[in-house]
């Protein structure tokens, strides 16, 4: 008796699939997913006073490292750490006794040189009177003349030594070279200090204070054209890290003479009033600089701007209802409306609600909306529902 051949595995799988297909023909086909509803509107075009934002740090206009000009023993400190000092105020005293003794010695040497000069002058006068009677020779008179000149030179050298030692004695009193806010004293009394090397303290000025920042080449060109070739005198507003308002006011006072070849930026600084002394060198801040003239700009709701890694995009809907994306360059925020500097056309229908349901190349049910800022007290989602026209399909979430 011959064994019956078992059916092939592939044939079994195909038969099962055919049975499933026949069974499905008797059932209902699942309905296609409806196109999502979104609100669209063309960008709002209006005159906008735009600004540029920069980050930077505050620096003192003047900063001085106080170092001794003579070496010696630090005798006393005459200020409180962190106080405001005036120019010429006494800060430190270095033991003056060695310098006073050196000054006294130099004065004695000056007196001896002056006595020698007086003797040489007298000898010269006697010789000048005797040369006429031929009591002394011309050679002897020349010797007396040279001695007279040498004595005068020795007096001048001794006087210079006195002046130098008087300065050294004066330098034992270390005074403030500028007025400003002083740091702490780095050394206590009794320490030895080295002339020109030992740092005693530092002094910085606080009012006014500088804000230093780096601007791109494009900003430099714009500023120069606005100011007819000069980028100075532009008013700026600055806020600190924990502030929301730009409460600090200043003006650009300096722009460097060359761009940095590596970064393509140029160093600039603004002068800011700091009467209360609140601003401190080293503080970080954000600065904005307004354009001198308003320009026409397009605005869209900030929620319509989608951050896609390193770029910003907006979704637009064509006449066929298909979603497309536009890479845009954005500017500042004005009442929840974002300035669009480039990337959109005034006729583009931008999705202003339902952005999360939009996908490039996908068809949507586009309903007209109103391109306006969100009213205070109404959330973005609530605002989208308020702007949805009646009878225009299901409301956006």
C-alpha positions in Angstrom: 0.0 0.0 0.0 1.5 3.4 -1.1 1.8 6.1 1.6 -0.3 9.3 1.0 1.9 12.4 0.3 1.4 15.2 2.9 0.5 18.6 1.4 3.4 21.1 1.0 3.7 23.7 3.9 3.5 26.6 1.4 0.3 25.3 0.0 -1.2 25.1 3.5 -0.3 28.7 4.3 -1.8 29.9 0.9 -5.0 28.1 1.6 -5.4 29.6 5.0 -4.8 33.1 3.6 -7.4 32.5 0.8 -10.0 31.4 3.4 -9.4 34.4 5.5 -9.8 36.7 2.5 -13.1 35.0 1.5 -14.3 35.4 5.0 -13.5 39.1 5.0 -15.4 39.8 1.9 -18.6 39.1 3.8 -17.8 41.7 6.5 -17.6 45.5 6.5 -14.5 47.4 5.3 -13.0 49.8 8.0 -13.7 53.4 7.0 -10.8 55.7 6.0 -9.6 58.1 8.7 -11.0 61.6 8.0 -8.6 64.5 7.3 -7.8 66.4 10.5 -9.2 69.9 10.9 -6.8 72.8 11.3 -7.1 76.6 11.4 -5.1 78.6 8.7 -4.5 82.3 8.1 -2.1 84.4 6.1 0.7 86.2 8.0 -0.2 89.5 9.5 1.9 92.3 7.8 2.6 95.5 9.9 5.3 98.0 10.7 7.6 96.6 13.5 10.4 98.2 15.4 12.7 95.2 15.4 15.7 94.6 17.7 18.8 92.4 17.9 19.6 90.4 21.0 23.2 89.9 22.4 24.6 88.3 25.5 27.6 89.8 27.3 29.2 90.7 30.5 29.7 93.8 32.5 33.2 95.2 32.9 34.7 98.1 34.9 35.6 101.2 32.9 38.8 101.5 35.0 40.4 98.7 37.0 43.7 99.1 38.9 45.9 96.6 40.6 47.5 98.3 43.6 51.1 97.3 44.0 53.9 98.8 46.2 56.6 101.0 44.5 59.2 100.2 47.2 60.1 97.0 49.0 59.7 96.7 52.8 57.6 95.6 55.7 53.9 96.3 55.5 53.2 98.4 58.6 49.5 99.2 58.5 46.3 98.9 56.5 44.0 102.0 56.4 40.7 100.9 54.7 37.9 98.4 55.2 37.5 95.6 52.7 34.9 96.4 50.1 34.5 100.1 50.8 34.4 103.0 48.3 37.6 105.0 48.3 38.5 108.3 46.8 41.5 109.1 44.7 44.6 109.8 46.8 43.1 108.1 50.0 45.7 106.4 52.1 45.5 102.6 51.8 48.7 101.1 53.2 51.9 102.2 55.0 55.2 100.4 54.4 57.8 100.9 57.3 59.3 104.3 56.4 62.3 104.2 58.8 64.9 102.7 56.4 63.8 105.2 53.7 64.0 108.1 56.1 67.5 107.1 57.1 68.5 106.8 53.5 67.1 110.3 52.8 69.0 111.8 55.7 72.2 110.2 54.4 71.7 111.6 51.0 71.0 115.0 52.4 74.4 114.9 54.2 76.1 113.8 51.1 74.5 116.8 49.3 75.8 119.1 52.0 79.3 117.7 51.6 79.1 118.2 47.8 77.9 121.8 48.2 80.8 122.5 50.6 83.3 121.1 48.1 81.6 123.2 45.4 82.0 126.3 47.4 85.7 125.6 47.9 86.2 125.0 44.2 84.4 128.2 43.4 86.7 130.2 45.7 89.8 128.6 44.3 88.7 129.4 40.8 88.0 133.0 41.6 91.5 133.4 43.2 93.1 131.8 40.2 91.2 134.0 37.8 92.5 137.1 39.6 96.1 135.8 39.7 96.4 134.8 36.1 96.5 138.5 35.1 99.6 139.1 37.1 101.2 135.8 35.9 101.4 134.4 39.4 99.9 131.1 38.2 100.0 129.6 34.8 97.1 129.0 32.4 97.5 125.3 33.0 96.9 125.9 36.7 93.8 127.9 35.9 92.4 125.2 33.7 92.8 122.7 36.5 90.8 125.0 38.8 88.1 125.4 36.2 87.8 121.6 35.8 87.6 121.2 39.6 84.9 123.8 39.7 82.8 122.0 37.1 83.3 118.7 38.8 82.1 120.1 42.1 79.0 121.4 40.4 78.3 118.0 38.9 78.7 116.3 42.3 76.2 118.7 43.8 73.7 117.9 41.0 74.2 114.1 41.6 73.8 114.5 45.3 70.6 116.5 44.8 69.2 113.9 42.5 69.9 111.2 45.1 68.0 113.3 47.7 65.0 113.6 45.4 65.0 109.8 44.7 65.2 109.0 48.4 62.4 111.5 49.1 60.2 109.8 46.5 61.0 106.4 48.0 60.0 107.7 51.4 56.8 109.1 49.9 56.0 105.8 48.2 55.9 104.1 51.7 52.4 105.6 51.9 50.4 103.7 49.3 47.4 105.8 48.2 44.5 105.0 45.9 45.4 105.9 42.2 41.7 106.2 41.3 38.4 106.5 43.1 36.2 103.5 43.1 35.2 100.2 44.9 38.1 98.5 46.6 38.6 94.8 47.1 40.1 93.1 50.2 43.7 93.6 51.4 45.7 90.6 50.2 48.3 90.8 52.9 48.2 91.5 56.6 50.4 93.8 58.6 53.9 92.4 59.1 54.4 90.9 55.7 57.3 91.8 53.4 56.3 93.3 50.1 58.3 93.5 46.9 58.3 96.6 44.8 56.2 96.2 41.6 55.5 92.5 42.3 53.3 92.1 45.4 49.6 92.6 44.7 48.1 94.5 47.7 44.5 95.0 46.4 42.4 96.1 43.4 40.1 99.0 42.7 37.4 99.2 40.1 35.1 102.0 39.0 31.3 101.2 39.0 29.6 104.3 37.7 29.4 104.2 34.7 30.0 100.5 33.9 30.6 98.9 30.5 28.7 96.0 28.9 30.9 94.1 26.5 29.4 91.9 23.7 30.2 90.4 20.3 28.1 91.2 17.3 28.1 89.5 13.9 29.3 91.2 10.7 25.7 91.6 9.4 24.8 93.6 12.5 27.8 95.8 12.1 26.9 96.6 8.5 23.3 97.4 9.5 24.4 99.7 12.3 26.9 101.6 10.1 24.3 102.1 7.3 21.7 103.3 9.8 24.2 105.8 11.3 25.6 106.9 8.0 28.9 105.2 8.5 29.1 105.3 12.3 28.0 102.5 14.6 28.3 104.6 17.8 25.6 106.3 19.8 23.0 103.5 19.6 20.7 103.3 22.6 20.5 99.8 24.2 18.5 98.1 26.9 19.9 95.4 29.2 18.4 92.9 31.6 20.1 90.7 34.1 19.7 86.9 34.4 16.9 87.1 37.0 15.1 90.0 35.4 12.3 90.0 32.8 12.4 93.7 32.1 15.2 95.5 30.3 15.6 98.1 33.0 19.2 99.1 32.4 19.8 101.8 29.8 23.0 102.6 27.9 24.5 103.6 24.7 27.1 101.9 22.4 30.4 103.8 23.0 32.9 101.6 21.2 33.2 99.2 18.3 36.5 97.4 17.6 38.5 98.2 14.5 38.6 94.7 13.1 36.4 91.6 12.9 37.6 88.4 14.5 38.7 86.1 11.6 37.8 83.0 13.5 34.2 83.8 14.7 33.2 86.5 12.2 32.2 88.8 15.0 33.3 92.1 16.2 33.8 93.2 19.9 31.7 96.2 21.0 30.7 97.7 24.3 28.0 99.9 25.7 28.3 102.4 28.6 25.6 102.0 31.2 24.7 104.2 34.2 25.2 102.5 37.6 24.6 105.2 40.1 23.5 102.8 42.9 26.5 100.5 42.2 24.2 97.5 41.8 25.8 96.3 38.6 29.1 94.5 39.3 31.9 93.6 36.9 31.6 90.0 35.7 27.8 90.0 35.8 26.1 88.3 32.8 23.3 90.1 30.9 21.1 90.2 27.8 21.1 93.3 25.7 18.7 94.4 23.0 19.3 97.1 20.4 16.4 98.6 18.5 16.5 99.5 14.9 16.4 103.3 14.3 13.4 102.9 11.9 10.4 100.7 11.8 10.2 98.2 9.0 7.5 96.1 7.4 7.4 92.5 8.9 5.2 89.4 8.8 3.9 88.0 12.1 2.5 84.6 13.0 1.5 83.1 16.3 4.5 81.8 18.3 2.8 78.4 18.6 2.9 78.1 14.8 6.7 78.0 14.9 8.0 74.5 15.2 11.6 73.8 16.3 13.1 71.1 14.2 16.5 70.5 15.7 18.6 73.4 14.4 16.0 75.2 12.4 12.5 76.7 12.8 9.7 75.7 10.4 6.1 76.6 9.8 3.4 74.5 8.2 1.4 75.9 5.3 -1.6 74.5 3.5 -1.9 74.7 -0.3 -5.0 75.1 -2.4 -5.3 71.4 -2.7 -5.4 71.0 1.1 -1.9 69.4 1.3 0.4 70.4 4.1 3.9 71.7 3.2 6.6 73.0 5.5 8.6 76.2 5.2 12.0 76.9 6.9 11.8 80.3 8.4 14.0 82.9 10.1 12.3 84.3 13.1 12.7 87.5 15.0 11.5 88.9 18.3 8.2 88.0 20.1 5.4 90.7 20.2 2.4 89.8 22.3 2.6 86.1 21.4 3.2 86.9 17.8 6.6 85.9 16.3 8.3 88.1 13.7 9.2 86.2 10.6 12.1 87.7 8.8 12.3 85.2 5.9 10.8 82.0 4.7 7.2 82.9 4.2 5.2 84.7 1.6 2.3 87.1 2.5 -0.1 84.8 0.7 0.9 81.6 2.5 -1.9 80.0 4.5 -0.1 79.2 7.8 -1.5 76.6 10.2 -2.3 78.6 13.4 -4.1 75.8 15.3 -3.8 72.1 15.1 -0.1 72.2 14.3 0.5 68.9 16.2 -1.8 67.1 13.7 -0.1 68.4 10.6 2.3 66.4 8.6 4.1 67.4 5.4 2.4 65.8 2.4 -0.8 65.0 4.3 -4.2 66.3 3.4 -6.0 68.4 6.0 -9.4 70.1 6.4 -8.3 73.7 6.4 -10.6 76.2 8.0 -10.1 80.0 8.0 -8.9 81.5 11.3 -7.8 84.9 12.6 -4.1 85.8 12.7 -4.0 87.7 16.0 -2.2 87.6 19.3 -3.8 85.6 22.1 -6.0 87.7 24.4 -4.9 87.9 28.0 -6.4 85.2 30.2 -7.1 82.9 27.3 -4.9 79.9 26.6 -3.7 79.0 23.1 -6.1 76.1 22.9 -9.0 78.2 24.1 -8.2 80.9 21.7 -8.2 78.4 18.8 -11.7 77.2 19.7 -12.9 80.8 20.1 -11.7 81.7 16.6 -13.2 78.5 15.0 -16.1 79.6 12.7 -19.4 78.1 13.4 -20.3 75.2 11.2 -16.7 74.7 10.1 -16.3 71.2 11.3 -15.1 69.8 14.6 -13.4 72.2 16.9 -9.7 71.8 17.4 -8.6 70.4 20.8 
